[in-house]
Amino acid sequence: MRPRRPLLHRATAAATLAAVAASLLVAVGLAPAQAAPTGDAIKVVQIGDSYSAGNGAGAYYGPADCYRSHDSWAAEYSEWLADQGNHVTFVTRACSGAVSQNVLTDRKMDSHMAYVPGGTIGRTQEEGLAAAKAAKVCSTKYVDEEYFEYSVAIWDTVRGTFAVDCQRYLRAQIEAVGRDTDVVVFTMGGNDLGFADIVKQCFAVGFRDPGDCREKVTDARAGIGQLEDDLTDLLGRLRDRMRPDAKVVLLSYPYLSNTDSFVLRSLRDRLPFVSGDTYDIGHEVRALGDEGDAAQRAAVARANTAAGRPFVSYVDTVKEHFAGHEPDPSATNRNDDRWIHEFDSVTMAEWYHPTTKGHYEESTLLRSSSVPGRVPSASAGSIDLVFAIDTTGSMDWVLQSVKDTATRMVDHLAASSGSYRFALVTFRDDPVYTGWDGDYAARVDLPFTSDPDAIRTALAGMVADGGGDWPETALSGMQAAIDLPWRPGVKKVLIPISDAPAHDPEPMSGLTSATVIANALAVDPVEVYPIDVGTGAFAPSVEAVAAGTGGSTTTSLDVAETLLDTISTAMDKPYAWVQGPYVARVGDTLRLDARGSYATTGDLVSFEWDLDGDGSYDVTTSTPTLEHMFGALVDAYLAVRVTDSAGRASIATTPLAITDDGDETPADVDVCPTVADPGQEDHDGDGVGDACDPSPFVLETDPEVVVFEADDPGVVASSTVSGAVFEDADADGLREAGEGPAAGVAVTLTGNDAGGTPVTAAAVSAADGSWSVTGLLPGTYVLRAAGAVSARSGAPVAASGAGTAGGTVVGSSVESVVLSGVGAAVEGVGFGVRSASGPATPTSPPTGAPTPGGPVVPPAASASPEPASEVLAAGPSGSSPLATTGSDAGEVLRWAMLAVAVGALTVLGAATAARRTRRQED
């Protein structure tokens, strides 16, 4: 694995324990093919869920809760394409937690409240909401995909307080896909089936339970048919938006367990005992993944059949490639060669997601895929074009000229670009300012479309009216255009047309040229090319906007030719792209990458870098990459201006955040202000982020139930029955003078554990007559001794659970010995035997620990490990002895978390003392 390239970041080390979330599912292999030719322009769009976004890879950026990483497998693959000399535009809309429907429709995220300057004074609620929107009290850097809807949260006219609720949304991921897209890559399906809950209920200590795991797996199986249908529909929708030669690559998920069988068992360890539960989570979850494979395989086949061509490639080699590198499902073991996080991260959203190594390994599986590249040229690029036209009365002749040019313009766009979209905005003046209700500040007459008939119809519908005064709300017209949903990674051109100067600032909206410039740069940017069709009053008023966005002004009365020339000018300029966004900590070094840029003719000769968003270029290079150490806080848009050999220049921008802790959350509201925690997780709700909280989780299991690994129950099987065998000449059950110890007598324990499973175990009395049966689960048992002529009951050891009983003597056996609670113990059980000349011969030789369903004799007590020392001790064949919750879950989890944090896999015997202390408190 090569080192991280976009970000050379200081490592943060720590750990905790418990799990939530992951996905899993499917795939089918790519046929070997040639990689894209060197030097092509390639646009890669990634959609999908957490396994696509980059959960687990670190170096996160983007909208909150998405966990996008420059080290995700798709980003690594795109960088590999760039390393081959291609000009790669990589756009990701993948987001943690996404389901297939989030690809097709907007996704509702979280909300927060924001106070509005000016409050309620002199406003209606409608005016207040309009003011809040204009002030952008809820704002985002990621304006091309993230937006807010406003509603009134507080309207207090007595105090004058006004606050809005800002509901956050992410636009449908598919909006980033179009005819400009060469290849779409993604993972999808796990979250549709509730795999986050499956991982939590099947693998996460402190949460998992065999019954809950079975329920989640059963629910997922019931949804597989619907998933196949949804994926088939999704693939068809992608095909409809893309060129016929474009490709889609669907990547499978790895297994989440390195073993095909891992049985989880539960029981109630206190009286009254009830039947327990058992479930092979290793086998069933892996089997579910295989069933998911079949569903996705079928969806791909259906989509390709409907298309009449194999436009979707299905990579199913992930499971095979990851074999042996999956997590160990044991609570106490680790797979040190894993490529998937276990519980080794301070960020819960990373658990059970690929590590940086895992993402890199996934990226290598795409290198044989065929990618349809384009030779860099003006016609190979794509354009989003908006006219913002003044429709006041004096513009009537201009509108007619534009209408007459509509067909030529559409044909010109089709011939001079790889793909195009057009939108129409018109403006006049604000009616509140002019007092005429026929005015309007700005409106969108046609949203983005590539339908020629819709374009011609919208242009034909323009009507000139009103006016008679200067200036006009041209800045509102530009802002309305900038607020449209532009495609990422295409040329963005705005052409305002007017014969009158622009209000600056506007009297009602407050918009200024500086505001419009900043907002245009935030959209990658939108280049503004104003056309003055009057006496020269408009161009000077918007010259700053043109210059600040990389555009230029023109004054001309030949509207038709000027429009076509302006479009050609914009398309002939270089294509600029910088592979951000970038988020890092003060003192980090970032590798800034503009290799996606290219000249339409000739070569790029210079790259100028604005590293703090102040509009001045700080560094000029002749190559498209720059490594720079950021020594101060920055919250801006990084810009790179690329210039070709003909002197033509274009600008690319991307969000840049250099912060104290390496995430984008302001320090005054950051739940962990010293550690990068982009998700701001606080699972116990105590106001301290999980990354800083020594006890971040609240257990969710039944406190009366213990859950453990069936093959190696560990500390759960820590109960004991002990006593002595003695000579009892008169068979009265009393040890009297002259009656010595009896050595070598076999003592047998039978019965059922608390879950109802039969248990047989044995011990042999030592030289002093003592014996002990250890490693028992709570339950009800009967004890017998070979050759016994009498018996006596025992007594509970102090701190054993309520209901623990020493048994009842029935003949020469002791019945109804009850061990209630993990670690419960009974002592003093006695058996009398007739005096013999030598030691008795045991009825069955001691061979091991108690085992359900058959006679097994435990080793001598002196050889037994401390009960608590088994908590994190490795079991046979890589299994582990404990996955416990319930009565002792708090102690076990806290000790396990401590062990992981210090890199150890053992727990001190103090866990036993902690448990006994708790039982004394009981």
JOFENJO-V227578 format. One record per backbone hydrogen bond with DSSP energy under -0.5 kcal/mol. CO is the residue of the C=O (numbers start at 0). NH is the residue of the N-H. If there is no record, write none. Layout:
BEGIN
co=CO nh=NH
co=CO nh=NH
END
This chain:
BEGIN
co=5 nh=590
co=6 nh=8
co=7 nh=588
co=36 nh=39
co=38 nh=375
co=39 nh=41
co=39 nh=86
co=40 nh=373
co=41 nh=43
co=41 nh=88
co=42 nh=44
co=42 nh=181
co=42 nh=182
co=43 nh=45
co=43 nh=90
co=44 nh=46
co=44 nh=184
co=45 nh=92
co=45 nh=93
co=47 nh=94
co=48 nh=51
co=48 nh=52
co=49 nh=53
co=49 nh=54
co=52 nh=68
co=53 nh=56
co=58 nh=69
co=60 nh=67
co=62 nh=65
co=65 nh=95
co=67 nh=60
co=68 nh=71
co=71 nh=75
co=72 nh=76
co=73 nh=77
co=74 nh=78
co=75 nh=79
co=76 nh=80
co=77 nh=81
co=78 nh=82
co=79 nh=83
co=80 nh=83
co=80 nh=85
co=81 nh=84
co=85 nh=87
co=86 nh=41
co=86 nh=88
co=87 nh=89
co=88 nh=43
co=88 nh=90
co=90 nh=45
co=94 nh=97
co=98 nh=101
co=98 nh=102
co=99 nh=102
co=99 nh=103
co=100 nh=103
co=100 nh=104
co=101 nh=172
co=102 nh=173
co=105 nh=107
co=106 nh=169
co=109 nh=167
co=111 nh=165
co=113 nh=163
co=114 nh=116
co=115 nh=118
co=117 nh=120
co=119 nh=122
co=123 nh=127
co=124 nh=128
co=125 nh=129
co=126 nh=130
co=127 nh=131
co=128 nh=132
co=129 nh=133
co=130 nh=134
co=131 nh=135
co=131 nh=136
co=132 nh=135
co=136 nh=138
co=140 nh=142
co=141 nh=144
co=141 nh=145
co=144 nh=170
co=146 nh=168
co=148 nh=166
co=150 nh=164
co=153 nh=162
co=154 nh=156
co=155 nh=159
co=155 nh=160
co=159 nh=119
co=160 nh=155
co=161 nh=115
co=162 nh=152
co=162 nh=153
co=163 nh=113
co=163 nh=165
co=164 nh=150
co=164 nh=166
co=165 nh=111
co=165 nh=167
co=166 nh=148
co=167 nh=108
co=168 nh=146
co=169 nh=106
co=171 nh=174
co=172 nh=175
co=173 nh=176
co=177 nh=180
co=180 nh=242
co=181 nh=246
co=182 nh=44
co=183 nh=248
co=184 nh=46
co=185 nh=250
co=186 nh=48
co=188 nh=192
co=189 nh=192
co=189 nh=194
co=190 nh=193
co=193 nh=197
co=194 nh=198
co=195 nh=20
co=195 nh=199
co=196 nh=200
co=197 nh=201
co=198 nh=202
co=198 nh=203
co=199 nh=203
co=200 nh=208
co=202 nh=204
co=203 nh=206
co=203 nh=207
co=205 nh=699
co=205 nh=700
co=208 nh=212
co=209 nh=213
co=210 nh=214
co=211 nh=215
co=212 nh=216
co=213 nh=217
co=214 nh=218
co=215 nh=219
co=216 nh=220
co=217 nh=221
co=218 nh=222
co=219 nh=222
co=219 nh=223
co=220 nh=223
co=222 nh=226
co=223 nh=227
co=224 nh=228
co=225 nh=229
co=226 nh=230
co=227 nh=231
co=228 nh=232
co=229 nh=233
co=230 nh=234
co=231 nh=235
co=232 nh=236
co=233 nh=237
co=234 nh=238
co=235 nh=239
co=236 nh=240
co=237 nh=240
co=237 nh=241
co=238 nh=241
co=242 nh=245
co=246 nh=183
co=247 nh=312
co=248 nh=185
co=248 nh=250
co=249 nh=314
co=261 nh=280
co=261 nh=281
co=262 nh=709
co=263 nh=278
co=264 nh=707
co=265 nh=276
co=266 nh=268
co=266 nh=705
co=268 nh=820
co=273 nh=267
co=276 nh=265
co=278 nh=263
co=278 nh=280
co=279 nh=283
co=280 nh=284
co=281 nh=285
co=282 nh=286
co=283 nh=287
co=284 nh=288
co=285 nh=289
co=286 nh=290
co=287 nh=291
co=288 nh=292
co=289 nh=293
co=290 nh=294
co=291 nh=295
co=292 nh=296
co=293 nh=297
co=294 nh=298
co=295 nh=299
co=296 nh=300
co=297 nh=301
co=298 nh=302
co=299 nh=303
co=300 nh=304
co=301 nh=305
co=302 nh=306
co=303 nh=307
co=303 nh=308
co=308 nh=310
co=310 nh=247
co=310 nh=312
co=312 nh=249
co=312 nh=314
co=313 nh=315
co=314 nh=251
co=316 nh=320
co=317 nh=321
co=319 nh=322
co=321 nh=324
co=324 nh=338
co=324 nh=339
co=326 nh=257
co=326 nh=328
co=333 nh=335
co=334 nh=337
co=338 nh=354
co=340 nh=351
co=345 nh=347
co=346 nh=349
co=346 nh=350
co=347 nh=350
co=349 nh=352
co=352 nh=340
co=354 nh=358
co=355 nh=359
co=356 nh=360
co=357 nh=361
co=358 nh=362
co=359 nh=363
co=360 nh=364
co=361 nh=364
co=362 nh=365
co=363 nh=366
co=365 nh=368
co=367 nh=32
co=370 nh=372
co=373 nh=40
co=376 nh=380
co=377 nh=380
co=380 nh=417
co=380 nh=418
co=381 nh=490
co=382 nh=384
co=382 nh=420
co=383 nh=492
co=384 nh=422
co=385 nh=494
co=386 nh=388
co=386 nh=424
co=387 nh=496
co=388 nh=426
co=390 nh=464
co=391 nh=394
co=392 nh=395
co=394 nh=398
co=395 nh=399
co=396 nh=400
co=397 nh=401
co=398 nh=402
co=399 nh=403
co=400 nh=404
co=402 nh=405
co=404 nh=408
co=405 nh=409
co=406 nh=410
co=407 nh=411
co=408 nh=412
co=409 nh=413
co=410 nh=414
co=411 nh=415
co=412 nh=416
co=418 nh=382
co=420 nh=384
co=421 nh=448
co=422 nh=386
co=423 nh=444
co=423 nh=445
co=424 nh=388
co=425 nh=442
co=426 nh=390
co=427 nh=472
co=429 nh=432
co=429 nh=433
co=430 nh=434
co=434 nh=436
co=435 nh=438
co=439 nh=427
co=442 nh=425
co=442 nh=444
co=445 nh=423
co=448 nh=421
co=449 nh=451
co=450 nh=454
co=451 nh=455
co=452 nh=456
co=453 nh=457
co=454 nh=458
co=455 nh=459
co=456 nh=460
co=458 nh=461
co=465 nh=392
co=471 nh=473
co=471 nh=502
co=472 nh=476
co=473 nh=477
co=474 nh=478
co=475 nh=479
co=476 nh=480
co=477 nh=481
co=478 nh=482
co=480 nh=483
co=483 nh=485
co=486 nh=489
co=490 nh=383
co=490 nh=492
co=491 nh=526
co=492 nh=385
co=493 nh=495
co=493 nh=528
co=494 nh=387
co=495 nh=530
co=496 nh=389
co=497 nh=532
co=500 nh=470
co=500 nh=471
co=504 nh=503
co=505 nh=509
co=510 nh=504
co=510 nh=505
co=511 nh=515
co=512 nh=516
co=513 nh=517
co=514 nh=518
co=515 nh=519
co=516 nh=520
co=517 nh=521
co=519 nh=522
co=519 nh=524
co=519 nh=525
co=520 nh=523
co=524 nh=526
co=526 nh=493
co=526 nh=528
co=529 nh=553
co=530 nh=497
co=530 nh=532
co=531 nh=555
co=535 nh=539
co=536 nh=540
co=537 nh=540
co=537 nh=541
co=538 nh=541
co=538 nh=542
co=539 nh=542
co=541 nh=545
co=542 nh=546
co=543 nh=547
co=544 nh=548
co=545 nh=548
co=545 nh=549
co=545 nh=550
co=546 nh=549
co=553 nh=531
co=553 nh=555
co=556 nh=558
co=557 nh=561
co=558 nh=562
co=559 nh=563
co=560 nh=564
co=561 nh=565
co=562 nh=566
co=563 nh=567
co=564 nh=568
co=565 nh=569
co=566 nh=570
co=567 nh=571
co=568 nh=572
co=573 nh=575
co=574 nh=597
co=576 nh=596
co=577 nh=579
co=581 nh=656
co=583 nh=658
co=584 nh=587
co=587 nh=589
co=587 nh=629
co=588 nh=7
co=589 nh=591
co=589 nh=627
co=591 nh=593
co=591 nh=625
co=592 nh=578
co=593 nh=596
co=597 nh=574
co=602 nh=644
co=605 nh=642
co=606 nh=620
co=607 nh=609
co=607 nh=640
co=608 nh=610
co=608 nh=617
co=608 nh=618
co=609 nh=638
co=615 nh=617
co=618 nh=608
co=620 nh=606
co=623 nh=593
co=625 nh=591
co=625 nh=627
co=627 nh=589
co=627 nh=629
co=628 nh=630
co=629 nh=586
co=633 nh=657
co=635 nh=637
co=635 nh=655
co=637 nh=653
co=638 nh=609
co=639 nh=641
co=639 nh=651
co=640 nh=607
co=641 nh=649
co=642 nh=604
co=642 nh=605
co=643 nh=646
co=647 nh=643
co=649 nh=641
co=651 nh=639
co=653 nh=637
co=654 nh=580
co=654 nh=581
co=655 nh=635
co=656 nh=583
co=656 nh=658
co=657 nh=633
co=658 nh=585
co=665 nh=668
co=665 nh=669
co=669 nh=672
co=670 nh=688
co=671 nh=674
co=674 nh=676
co=676 nh=679
co=680 nh=689
co=681 nh=684
co=686 nh=688
co=688 nh=691
co=688 nh=692
co=691 nh=693
co=692 nh=695
co=696 nh=698
co=701 nh=704
co=703 nh=268
co=705 nh=266
co=707 nh=264
co=707 nh=709
co=708 nh=711
co=712 nh=715
co=713 nh=716
co=715 nh=717
co=718 nh=775
co=719 nh=825
co=720 nh=772
co=721 nh=828
co=722 nh=770
co=723 nh=830
co=724 nh=741
co=725 nh=832
co=727 nh=730
co=733 nh=735
co=735 nh=738
co=737 nh=739
co=739 nh=726
co=740 nh=742
co=742 nh=839
co=744 nh=764
co=745 nh=785
co=746 nh=762
co=747 nh=783
co=748 nh=760
co=749 nh=781
co=750 nh=758
co=751 nh=779
co=752 nh=755
co=754 nh=275
co=756 nh=752
co=757 nh=852
co=758 nh=750
co=759 nh=850
co=759 nh=855
co=760 nh=748
co=761 nh=857
co=762 nh=746
co=764 nh=743
co=765 nh=768
co=768 nh=724
co=769 nh=765
co=770 nh=722
co=771 nh=773
co=772 nh=720
co=773 nh=849
co=775 nh=718
co=777 nh=753
co=778 nh=818
co=779 nh=751
co=780 nh=816
co=781 nh=749
co=782 nh=813
co=783 nh=747
co=784 nh=787
co=786 nh=833
co=789 nh=831
co=791 nh=829
co=794 nh=826
co=796 nh=799
co=800 nh=803
co=801 nh=270
co=804 nh=817
co=805 nh=793
co=807 nh=814
co=809 nh=812
co=812 nh=809
co=812 nh=814
co=813 nh=782
co=814 nh=807
co=815 nh=806
co=815 nh=817
co=816 nh=780
co=816 nh=818
co=817 nh=804
co=817 nh=819
co=818 nh=778
co=818 nh=820
co=819 nh=800
co=820 nh=823
co=823 nh=719
co=824 nh=796
co=825 nh=721
co=826 nh=794
co=828 nh=723
co=829 nh=791
co=830 nh=725
co=831 nh=788
co=831 nh=789
co=832 nh=727
co=839 nh=841
co=850 nh=759
co=850 nh=853
co=853 nh=759
co=853 nh=850
co=855 nh=761
co=856 nh=847
co=859 nh=862
co=859 nh=863
co=860 nh=863
co=865 nh=868
co=865 nh=869
co=866 nh=869
co=867 nh=870
co=869 nh=872
co=872 nh=880
co=874 nh=877
co=875 nh=878
co=878 nh=874
co=881 nh=330
co=884 nh=887
co=885 nh=888
co=885 nh=889
co=887 nh=891
co=888 nh=892
co=889 nh=893
co=890 nh=894
co=891 nh=895
co=892 nh=896
co=893 nh=897
co=894 nh=898
co=895 nh=899
co=896 nh=900
co=897 nh=901
co=898 nh=903
co=899 nh=902
co=907 nh=910
co=908 nh=911
co=908 nh=912
co=909 nh=913
co=910 nh=914
co=911 nh=915
co=912 nh=916
co=913 nh=917
co=914 nh=918
co=915 nh=919
co=916 nh=920
co=917 nh=921
END
